[in-house]
Structure formats: C-alpha cells, structure tokens
C-alpha cells in the first residue's frame, strides 16, 4: 500500500473490516479507535487486512497474490491477526488452509477479545467502552432511519438458533407437542439437533471459553443480575481448534461439556446455537448460554439497535386451566413474550417467542409445554415494533 500514511492505512483497513459480517458498521472515529487499539500500529497487518478487500476468504496462494507478501510473511501476519481476533485461519474440509477476515462482531473481534479470562486492566476497559460507544452509535443510526431500514431488517437471515431446555427445574421432562401437520422443506434440508446432548454427540473436538457478553458487561460496571456462570461459551470442530489455537478457549471432554450445559440450564440460561452462514441445516459451530440481562443479542434488540432474528423449532404453549398466574414465566422470558392478562393468566405472544423453554422449565404448575415446528422469529427493535 505505497504512499499511504499510517492514518490512511487505518481508515482503509477499517473500511474492509466494517464490511464483513451480516450488518455493516460505519467507518468513524470509534471504529478507527478500535482498530488502533487492536493493531497497535503494525502497518504490515493493516496491509494484509486490506488484501481481503475484494475477497473475505482466501487460500495462502490467493493471499500472497492480493497482498504482495511472501507466503512466509503472509502466514506470519495472519497468525498474529488471528490471535488478535480479526482472522480465522483453519484448514477447510479438503485440508487446505483458508484465511477468513472476521467482522467487528457476530462473530468476530468483540466476541473473541472478551472470550478469554480477563485481567481487569485499563486496555480491556477502554476496548469495552469503545464497543459500547459503537453500539450506541449504531442504535442512533437505526432509530433515525428506521423506516428505510425495515425492509432490510425483515429480510435478514436468523443470527442464531434456539435449542430448548428439555427438563423442568425439578428434573421432569418438559412436555413436547409433536407437529400436527406435514411441512414442506427442501430435500437437502437436514433438521438441526434439538438438544444440546445431540449437538455434543456430533463432535470429537469441543472447546469452552468465557461468556463474552457477561465479561464485557462486567468490565462496563454491569455485573450479571443473576450471577450466572461465566465459563460456558462453546465452540465445535474447526471453530474449537481455532479458538484453542488462539488461546481463547480450552478443549473439554463430552462429559465435561454436558456438565457445564446442565449447570447453564440450572441457572436459567438460554442455549443459542450458531451455524455457518446462518444455514441451520449445516452442523453447529458454537453455542452460547445466554442470560436475559447481559446477552448482547437481547440487549441490542431491547436498546433499539438491531432486530431479534432467530430460528427455532419450538413454541411455548400455556394451559390456562393449569396456570396460577404466579408470574414466574413473565419474569424469566428473555424476549418479554409473556404477560399476565386481565384474568391473571399468562398469555404468550407467538411472534416474540423463540422457543427456549425457560418458561416451561421454571413453571411451578407444569402449565407450559413446547410445540414443535420450525419457525423464523423476527422482532423489530422497540421503536420499530411500535411503528410497524
């Protein structure tokens, strides 16, 4: 990148990074500050990022051609960027190394930076506040332009998929109501696993790290209201190898993974699985265990920055004859989909329910079941919902 100043290189590299992922981010003072915080004036790393400008995933041969660096130097810079959370470098199914530039978030730099055990130093606080400033700026943009953005938001693919709790708080199976009609799906569609045990059984390589949402919120001075366990962010297969190689996670056995998942369910956390390209018929890459108050996905929706877009195979069904109106489900529901009606009975809004089963798990009367049926849940941010 000849004849460019360091500042110009930062701006060019930020522009490439901000285009990655499902939602583009603005190139502004905040994103530039994030890049400077992470890159620390390594000009060659900025040049390598810019080499991904036309193609986000490249082989080593392609990357040497696009960057002008030797194979040895390109790979060395890629390794450094991977450790910083900006690059994914793992072989594909054919065994060929592929380098993929990551977005600022979902899933990218922000998640990986807060996935390791934190030290509590000033750099971590600075980065946490920079990301929060960026999210606030995105929220303001969305709120100012929501009428124009609605069509794009409504057509976006699911960010993640909810995998429900399967047992109640006292260990009894949650009642599952089978789907009552045939649903036409493409022949190549494979129904995704409907329990965390099924997902764990698929993989020989399972890694666990710290919940980046609860960690970042704690750094911001907002500790988890429920004091939920923190070490329960899972990656699988190729993603597990990557996160362990960069020091973000550690490998665990299937038995330890199941124990951690049970602990997450007992704490009332929601299992949210991620799939490559948001294609739920492809094997899972990771699972988050989310609490209502810290989860970035839920907070960005509540704060008016992003819609809640989710894939699920379940819908909660409330039996009004069994409901005592205690309000436990209202308090626990992560999407605020349940309210008490004028009769003091719980009612669920189908459009907002993503079938996590938390309401059924903690209902003391056993009044809630889960009905099967693949659905896409899309809830616009609060201001948009009111205008829709």
GULUM-233625 format. One line per 8 residues: number of its first residue (from 1); for each residue z, x, y of C-alpha. Coordinates in pm, whole numbers, always signed. Layout:
NUM) Z:X:Y ~ ...
% end
This chain:
1) +0:+0:+0 ~ -120:+256:+260 ~ -42:+244:+632 ~ +221:-25:+600 ~ +567:+14:+746 ~ +875:-49:+532 ~ +932:-380:+709 ~ +576:-489:+638
9) +618:-395:+273 ~ +932:-606:+252 ~ +750:-903:+401 ~ +454:-863:+163 ~ +680:-830:-142 ~ +893:-1127:-31 ~ +580:-1338:+1 ~ +485:-1262:-360
17) +835:-1333:-495 ~ +872:-1654:-293 ~ +556:-1796:-454 ~ +698:-1765:-806 ~ +867:-2049:-990 ~ +846:-2428:-968 ~ +927:-2456:-597 ~ +803:-2208:-334
25) +1052:-2064:-87 ~ +986:-1971:+276 ~ +945:-1610:+380 ~ +1201:-1591:+656 ~ +1488:-1372:+775 ~ +1708:-1493:+488 ~ +1463:-1419:+207 ~ +1389:-1082:+365
33) +1763:-1008:+379 ~ +1794:-1099:+9 ~ +1508:-866:-80 ~ +1661:-582:+124 ~ +1997:-639:-40 ~ +1845:-608:-388 ~ +1567:-348:-342 ~ +1765:-112:-116
41) +1457:+43:+48 ~ +1289:+157:-274 ~ +933:+149:-139 ~ +764:+204:-475 ~ +944:-103:-613 ~ +810:-307:-322 ~ +460:-182:-401 ~ +498:-278:-767
49) +611:-628:-670 ~ +302:-664:-452 ~ +88:-570:-754 ~ +183:-910:-900 ~ +26:-1088:-603 ~ -272:-1223:-798 ~ -118:-1249:-1143 ~ +252:-1301:-1216
57) +239:-1179:-1580 ~ +62:-854:-1668 ~ +30:-605:-1952 ~ +101:-240:-1880 ~ -273:-174:-1860 ~ -318:-453:-1608 ~ -15:-342:-1408 ~ -134:+17:-1377
65) -470:-110:-1252 ~ -319:-353:-999 ~ -51:-111:-873 ~ -235:+221:-886 ~ +66:+381:-1054 ~ +58:+575:-1380 ~ +176:+396:-1693 ~ +496:+601:-1695
73) +576:+524:-1331 ~ +483:+155:-1353 ~ +708:+108:-1654 ~ +995:+301:-1493 ~ +977:+87:-1179 ~ +955:-229:-1391 ~ +1270:-128:-1580 ~ +1453:-83:-1250
81) +1336:-421:-1117 ~ +1438:-588:-1444 ~ +1790:-452:-1408 ~ +1796:-590:-1055 ~ +1698:-936:-1182 ~ +1345:-952:-1044 ~ +1135:-879:-1352 ~ +1119:-994:-1715
89) +993:-721:-1948 ~ +976:-810:-2315 ~ +701:-795:-2579 ~ +507:-1115:-2648 ~ +468:-1269:-2994 ~ +192:-1019:-3073 ~ +421:-727:-2992 ~ +252:-635:-2662
97) +481:-561:-2368 ~ +436:-813:-2086 ~ +582:-776:-1737 ~ +651:-1101:-1550 ~ +769:-1125:-1191 ~ +1062:-1365:-1156 ~ +1132:-1619:-879 ~ +1426:-1617:-642
105) +1593:-1884:-856 ~ +1541:-2124:-1151 ~ +1546:-1895:-1346 ~ +1532:-1566:-1164 ~ +1711:-1335:-925 ~ +2000:-1560:-821 ~ +2094:-1653:-1177 ~ +2077:-1301:-1317
113) +2269:-1148:-1026 ~ +2565:-1378:-1093 ~ +2547:-1384:-1473 ~ +2748:-1065:-1527 ~ +3121:-1028:-1479 ~ +3165:-986:-1104 ~ +3366:-716:-930 ~ +3456:-914:-617
121) +3308:-656:-383 ~ +3154:-720:-43 ~ +2795:-689:-169 ~ +2848:-980:-407 ~ +2994:-1193:-128 ~ +2706:-1103:+102 ~ +2444:-1197:-157 ~ +2622:-1524:-245
129) +2625:-1624:+120 ~ +2261:-1526:+169 ~ +2154:-1751:-118 ~ +2367:-2035:+17 ~ +2209:-1992:+361 ~ +1864:-2009:+199 ~ +1954:-2325:+6 ~ +2083:-2485:+325
137) +1757:-2398:+499 ~ +1555:-2549:+215 ~ +1768:-2865:+235 ~ +1698:-2893:+607 ~ +1325:-2849:+545 ~ +1321:-3118:+279 ~ +1521:-3360:+491 ~ +1290:-3305:+789
145) +971:-3354:+584 ~ +1081:-3582:+300 ~ +810:-3846:+345 ~ +538:-3586:+291 ~ +724:-3419:+5 ~ +796:-3729:-205 ~ +462:-3725:-397 ~ +506:-3358:-489
153) +868:-3408:-594 ~ +785:-3715:-802 ~ +514:-3531:-996 ~ +714:-3216:-1070 ~ +794:-3138:-1436 ~ +1154:-3152:-1565 ~ +1357:-2846:-1472 ~ +1573:-2870:-1783
161) +1662:-3093:-2079 ~ +1997:-3252:-2153 ~ +2143:-3206:-2501 ~ +2421:-3464:-2552 ~ +2775:-3435:-2677 ~ +2792:-3568:-3034 ~ +3164:-3643:-3078 ~ +3436:-3815:-2877
169) +3740:-3640:-2735 ~ +3938:-3725:-3049 ~ +3669:-3589:-3282 ~ +3495:-3912:-3384 ~ +3113:-3927:-3390 ~ +2955:-4090:-3086 ~ +2751:-4391:-3200 ~ +2377:-4325:-3178
177) +2147:-4627:-3147 ~ +1808:-4544:-3304 ~ +1493:-4606:-3105 ~ +1374:-4962:-3173 ~ +1001:-4919:-3121 ~ +725:-4673:-3202 ~ +649:-4431:-2920 ~ +305:-4275:-2896
185) +322:-3899:-2847 ~ +56:-3626:-2875 ~ +8:-3491:-3227 ~ +110:-3142:-3120 ~ +439:-3266:-2974 ~ +748:-3145:-3158 ~ +1067:-3341:-3097 ~ +1318:-3096:-2945
193) +1652:-3030:-3112 ~ +1908:-3296:-3027 ~ +2227:-3098:-3083 ~ +2346:-2752:-2986 ~ +2410:-2676:-3354 ~ +2042:-2735:-3430 ~ +1944:-2500:-3148 ~ +2185:-2229:-3261
201) +2048:-2254:-3616 ~ +1697:-2172:-3489 ~ +1779:-1826:-3358 ~ +1897:-1496:-3501 ~ +1939:-1346:-3152 ~ +2189:-1531:-2933 ~ +2342:-1387:-2616 ~ +2611:-1522:-2385
209) +2691:-1440:-2024 ~ +2894:-1580:-1737 ~ +2804:-1912:-1573 ~ +2620:-1802:-1260 ~ +2693:-2131:-1081 ~ +3072:-2121:-1125 ~ +3076:-1749:-1044 ~ +2872:-1787:-724
217) +3079:-2084:-609 ~ +3399:-1886:-667 ~ +3261:-1600:-458 ~ +3185:-1855:-184 ~ +3550:-1969:-194 ~ +3488:-2281:-403 ~ +3660:-2229:-741 ~ +3580:-2482:-1013
225) +3785:-2800:-963 ~ +3831:-2839:-1340 ~ +3889:-2468:-1408 ~ +3608:-2485:-1664 ~ +3550:-2185:-1892 ~ +3301:-1937:-1749 ~ +3155:-1732:-2035 ~ +2916:-1992:-2180
233) +2568:-1932:-2040 ~ +2341:-1878:-2343 ~ +2001:-1716:-2393 ~ +1800:-1710:-2715 ~ +1539:-1494:-2886 ~ +1327:-1297:-2642 ~ +1541:-1411:-2348 ~ +1854:-1293:-2531
241) +1701:-950:-2586 ~ +1610:-929:-2219 ~ +1949:-1034:-2079 ~ +2134:-796:-2312 ~ +1900:-506:-2231 ~ +1970:-552:-1859 ~ +2347:-584:-1908 ~ +2357:-949:-1801
249) +2483:-1080:-2140 ~ +2620:-971:-2477 ~ +2498:-1065:-2824 ~ +2712:-1309:-3025 ~ +2706:-1443:-3379 ~ +2614:-1802:-3464 ~ +2980:-1873:-3541 ~ +3097:-1741:-3204
257) +2820:-1935:-3028 ~ +2937:-2258:-3196 ~ +3298:-2187:-3098 ~ +3200:-2133:-2734 ~ +2989:-2450:-2735 ~ +3281:-2653:-2876 ~ +3504:-2511:-2604 ~ +3247:-2618:-2344
265) +3234:-2972:-2484 ~ +3613:-2998:-2486 ~ +3606:-2906:-2116 ~ +3359:-3187:-2047 ~ +3064:-2960:-1970 ~ +2702:-3076:-1999 ~ +2461:-2889:-2228 ~ +2132:-2831:-2042
273) +1852:-2655:-2228 ~ +1559:-2469:-2071 ~ +1213:-2443:-2227 ~ +914:-2215:-2141 ~ +707:-2378:-1869 ~ +928:-2689:-1887 ~ +749:-2780:-2213 ~ +1025:-2941:-2422
281) +823:-2915:-2743 ~ +850:-2535:-2727 ~ +1163:-2352:-2851 ~ +1456:-2327:-2611 ~ +1504:-2008:-2408 ~ +1857:-2081:-2284 ~ +2139:-2332:-2250 ~ +2367:-2379:-1952
289) +2702:-2555:-1984 ~ +2743:-2732:-1653 ~ +3038:-2879:-1468 ~ +3000:-3159:-1217 ~ +3122:-2972:-910 ~ +2968:-2623:-947 ~ +2624:-2678:-1108 ~ +2350:-2566:-868
297) +2106:-2827:-1002 ~ +2352:-3110:-934 ~ +2468:-2969:-601 ~ +2115:-2914:-473 ~ +2039:-3277:-558 ~ +2357:-3415:-400 ~ +2310:-3199:-90 ~ +1956:-3330:-37
305) +1767:-3010:-115 ~ +1592:-3086:-447 ~ +1540:-3383:-674 ~ +1715:-3413:-1007 ~ +1434:-3383:-1263 ~ +1540:-3380:-1625 ~ +1410:-3451:-1973 ~ +1637:-3633:-2217
313) +1625:-3818:-2548 ~ +1928:-4038:-2485 ~ +2054:-4317:-2260 ~ +2414:-4435:-2238 ~ +2481:-4797:-2339 ~ +2806:-4963:-2228 ~ +2953:-5254:-2422 ~ +3110:-5478:-2154
321) +3326:-5654:-2413 ~ +3497:-5326:-2505 ~ +3512:-5178:-2152 ~ +3862:-5188:-1998 ~ +3746:-5079:-1653 ~ +3960:-4764:-1657 ~ +3700:-4570:-1457 ~ +3707:-4253:-1668
329) +3329:-4268:-1713 ~ +3279:-4319:-1338 ~ +3481:-4007:-1264 ~ +3319:-3797:-1537 ~ +2950:-3891:-1491 ~ +2771:-3585:-1345 ~ +2490:-3789:-1185 ~ +2706:-4073:-1044
337) +2507:-4314:-1262 ~ +2809:-4535:-1348 ~ +3004:-4768:-1119 ~ +3255:-5047:-1173 ~ +3107:-5390:-1093 ~ +3283:-5684:-928 ~ +3433:-5780:-1264 ~ +3586:-5435:-1301
345) +3348:-5341:-1583 ~ +3147:-5019:-1596 ~ +2773:-5051:-1529 ~ +2515:-4775:-1575 ~ +2203:-4715:-1363 ~ +1932:-4625:-1614 ~ +1722:-4433:-1362 ~ +2009:-4190:-1293
353) +2141:-4142:-1647 ~ +2026:-3824:-1819 ~ +2200:-3899:-2146 ~ +2456:-3618:-2153 ~ +2709:-3828:-2347 ~ +3006:-3715:-2134 ~ +3092:-4079:-2062 ~ +3088:-4162:-2435
361) +3289:-3853:-2524 ~ +3580:-3941:-2294 ~ +3572:-4324:-2308 ~ +3919:-4420:-2442 ~ +3793:-4756:-2569 ~ +3486:-4629:-2757 ~ +3279:-4867:-2545 ~ +2985:-4632:-2485
369) +2703:-4540:-2725 ~ +2385:-4334:-2686 ~ +2046:-4494:-2737 ~ +1757:-4272:-2849 ~ +1425:-4249:-2668 ~ +1252:-3963:-2486 ~ +1269:-4012:-2108 ~ +1196:-3819:-1790
377) +1471:-3872:-1536 ~ +1376:-3820:-1173 ~ +1626:-3894:-896 ~ +1525:-3811:-541 ~ +1775:-3636:-313 ~ +2016:-3881:-145 ~ +1826:-3935:+179 ~ +1501:-3976:-10
385) +1658:-4223:-250 ~ +1771:-4439:+41 ~ +1420:-4433:+189 ~ +1236:-4491:-137
% end
